[in-house]
């Protein structure tokens, strides 16, 4: 015999699967459901808790309970998943997109790729179009300059309120309770610095990106590795660069050289910066790794084809893209809850780091 709360669960589930309850539609209140089925509100509450746990409904504090992803589309219809990234045709982004496409195309769904140029202004225009047109079933987004206050968080909330799930990739906004898929950036900075320490370096500088959360986390990992060895973290050996300075590092090259002048090694925010640093050092007559060892992060094509092939922390970008696409597709089709995933990094050793003794 079916229990009373199971009757409520069956009614909601069947309604969503049949389309009688549309994706994102608000369910009747606990009181209305209790009256409909002749049960107590406590019984209804238990049913809704089970449904929410299984991802069939979404409970929104102060608003009510809404039909979730299950039943959003009939199985013969195709999904449109948008990927809004800061860039799409440079650095690690083609590999991320390749991973997304391989997963989404398996079911012949559509991946709609858009680029916000790492600007809040363009991000806002894109999000406004998504909200207004309702043309996508889910959004994989990369945050814009995620260490800075962002004016567009309201639009992400509007998408979720409209029943369009959002998942962040690479970087995310602390002000939103939305899961993300990324490399463990704190661990990446830690592994990079620890590798240099294991190679005998103690005077280790760092170049980090100032306007995104990844830079902050990678710096935190760098400082943790030094502190574990009781090596002072010296601000005079750390250079912070924003997005514009990274594109054109010539303007800050003198500061970089000055701050790294007594260092035997340097952790770089990513391979792009590391490769440009190799050229800056070369122009100043300092060789890599003979005069200073350099380690990058991401293990991108920059690391492989740099003038000095770079030792780098591996970011599994293609798998990252596949995982993000799989999570959001399962959320839409099966109502599965999305959880944050952070990949643990490893080191790929090449030619840019040398072993030394006694920190000299």
SVG drawing of the C-alpha trace seen along z (x, -y; Angstrom):
<svg xmlns="http://www.w3.org/2000/svg" viewBox="-9 -51 84 53">
<polyline fill="none" stroke="black" stroke-width="0.4" points="0.0,0.0 1.3,-3.4 2.2,-5.7 0.5,-9.1 3.7,-11.1 4.4,-8.8 1.1,-9.7 2.2,-13.4 5.6,-12.4 3.9,-10.3 1.6,-13.2 4.4,-15.7 6.7,-13.4 4.0,-12.3 2.9,-15.9 6.5,-17.0 7.1,-14.0 3.9,-14.4 4.3,-18.2 1.3,-19.0 3.8,-20.8 6.1,-22.8 9.8,-23.2 10.2,-26.2 6.5,-26.3 5.6,-26.9 3.9,-24.1 0.8,-24.6 1.6,-25.6 2.0,-23.1 -1.5,-24.0 -3.0,-23.5 -1.4,-20.2 -2.4,-19.0 -6.0,-19.9 -5.8,-18.3 -4.7,-14.9 -6.3,-15.1 -3.0,-14.8 -1.1,-16.9 1.2,-19.7 4.0,-17.7 3.3,-14.8 3.5,-17.2 6.7,-18.7 8.3,-15.3 7.3,-14.6 8.7,-17.9 12.0,-17.3 12.4,-14.0 11.6,-15.5 14.1,-18.3 16.8,-15.9 16.3,-14.0 16.4,-17.1 12.8,-16.8 11.8,-20.1 13.6,-23.1 12.8,-24.8 13.5,-28.5 13.6,-30.2 10.8,-32.8 9.4,-31.9 8.1,-28.4 8.8,-25.1 9.2,-24.8 9.3,-22.0 13.0,-21.3 14.8,-19.9 13.0,-16.6 10.5,-16.9 12.0,-20.1 12.2,-18.5 10.7,-15.4 13.5,-13.0 13.2,-13.5 13.9,-17.2 17.4,-18.6 18.9,-20.9 20.7,-24.1 23.5,-24.6 25.3,-28.0 28.9,-28.3 29.9,-31.9 33.6,-32.1 36.0,-35.0 37.8,-34.0 37.3,-31.1 40.1,-30.8 43.2,-31.3 45.2,-29.7 43.4,-26.8 39.9,-27.7 39.8,-25.6 40.5,-22.5 37.8,-23.3 35.3,-23.8 36.5,-20.6 35.7,-18.7 32.2,-20.4 31.4,-19.6 32.4,-15.9 30.0,-15.4 27.1,-17.6 27.2,-16.3 26.9,-12.6 23.1,-13.2 23.1,-15.6 22.4,-18.5 23.6,-22.0 26.5,-23.9 26.1,-27.7 29.4,-29.4 29.7,-33.0 32.5,-35.2 32.3,-38.1 35.8,-39.4 36.4,-39.4 34.3,-42.5 31.3,-43.0 29.6,-45.2 29.5,-42.5 28.7,-39.8 25.6,-41.8 24.4,-42.2 24.7,-38.4 22.9,-37.5 20.1,-40.0 19.6,-38.3 19.4,-34.9 16.9,-36.1 14.7,-38.0 14.7,-35.4 14.6,-32.2 16.4,-30.5 18.8,-28.3 18.2,-25.3 21.4,-25.7 24.4,-28.0 28.1,-27.1 29.7,-30.4 33.2,-31.7 33.2,-34.6 34.6,-38.0 37.4,-39.3 36.1,-37.3 38.1,-38.9 36.3,-42.2 32.7,-43.2 30.4,-42.3 27.2,-44.1 25.6,-41.2 24.8,-38.8 21.1,-39.7 21.0,-38.3 22.4,-35.0 19.8,-34.8 17.1,-35.6 18.2,-32.7 18.0,-30.3 14.6,-31.7 13.4,-31.1 14.5,-27.4 17.7,-27.7 20.5,-26.0 23.9,-27.7 27.3,-26.1 30.6,-28.0 33.8,-26.8 37.4,-27.9 36.3,-30.8 33.2,-31.8 31.5,-34.5 31.6,-34.2 28.4,-36.1 26.4,-33.3 25.5,-29.9 26.2,-28.2 28.6,-25.2 31.7,-25.2 34.0,-22.9 37.7,-23.9 41.2,-22.9 42.0,-23.2 43.8,-26.6 45.0,-26.8 46.6,-23.4 48.0,-24.4 49.9,-27.3 51.0,-25.1 52.3,-22.3 54.2,-24.8 56.0,-26.4 56.6,-23.0 58.3,-21.7 60.7,-24.6 61.4,-24.0 62.1,-20.4 64.5,-21.5 66.4,-23.4 65.1,-26.9 64.3,-29.1 64.3,-32.6 61.1,-32.1 59.2,-35.0 55.7,-35.0 53.8,-36.7 50.0,-36.5 46.9,-37.9 45.2,-40.6 41.7,-40.8 40.4,-37.2 39.9,-34.7 42.2,-32.1 45.1,-34.5 44.2,-35.0 43.9,-31.2 47.1,-30.4 48.9,-33.0 47.4,-31.4 48.8,-28.0 52.2,-29.6 52.3,-31.2 51.2,-28.0 54.1,-26.1 56.7,-28.7 55.2,-28.9 55.4,-25.1 59.1,-25.4 59.2,-28.5 60.4,-30.6 59.2,-34.3 56.7,-35.4 58.2,-38.6 55.9,-41.1 58.9,-42.6 59.2,-39.3 55.6,-39.2 54.2,-41.0 50.5,-41.5 49.3,-42.1 45.8,-42.8 44.4,-41.5 45.7,-44.5 49.2,-44.3 49.3,-40.5 48.5,-41.2 51.2,-44.0 53.7,-43.2 56.4,-45.5 55.1,-48.4 55.8,-46.6 58.9,-44.7 61.2,-46.9 59.1,-46.3 59.2,-42.5 63.0,-42.5 63.5,-44.6 61.4,-42.4 62.9,-39.2 66.5,-40.3 67.5,-38.3 65.2,-35.3 66.5,-32.0 63.0,-30.9 59.5,-32.2 56.0,-30.8 53.8,-32.3 50.1,-32.6 49.9,-30.7 52.0,-29.6 51.2,-32.7 52.8,-34.9 55.7,-32.4 56.5,-32.5 56.5,-36.3 58.6,-36.3 61.2,-34.1 61.4,-36.7 61.7,-39.6 64.5,-37.9 66.3,-37.1 66.1,-40.7 67.8,-41.6 70.5,-39.1 69.2,-36.5 68.9,-32.9 66.2,-30.4 66.9,-28.1 70.6,-28.9 69.9,-32.3 66.3,-31.8 64.0,-28.9 60.4,-29.4 57.3,-27.3 53.9,-27.9 50.4,-26.7 48.0,-25.0 50.4,-23.0 49.1,-24.7 50.7,-25.0 52.6,-28.0 54.4,-25.6 55.3,-23.2 56.4,-25.7 58.0,-28.4 61.6,-29.3 62.5,-27.3 59.9,-24.5 58.2,-25.1 57.7,-22.9 54.1,-23.5 51.2,-22.4 48.7,-20.3 45.2,-21.7 43.0,-18.9 41.1,-21.3 39.5,-18.9 38.2,-16.7 37.1,-19.9 35.0,-20.8 33.5,-17.3 32.7,-17.3 30.9,-20.6 28.9,-19.6 27.9,-16.3 26.9,-17.9 24.6,-20.5 23.1,-18.0 22.3,-15.5 20.8,-18.4 18.4,-19.3 17.5,-15.8 17.5,-13.8 17.2,-16.5 20.4,-15.5 21.9,-17.9 25.0,-19.7 28.0,-19.7 31.3,-21.5 34.2,-19.5 37.8,-20.6 40.5,-18.6 43.8,-17.9 46.8,-19.1 50.1,-17.3 53.4,-18.6 54.7,-18.2 58.5,-18.5 60.4,-20.1 63.5,-22.4 62.7,-25.6 63.6,-24.5 67.0,-23.4 68.2,-21.8 70.3,-23.9 72.0,-23.4 72.1,-25.6 69.5,-28.0 72.1,-29.5"/>
</svg>
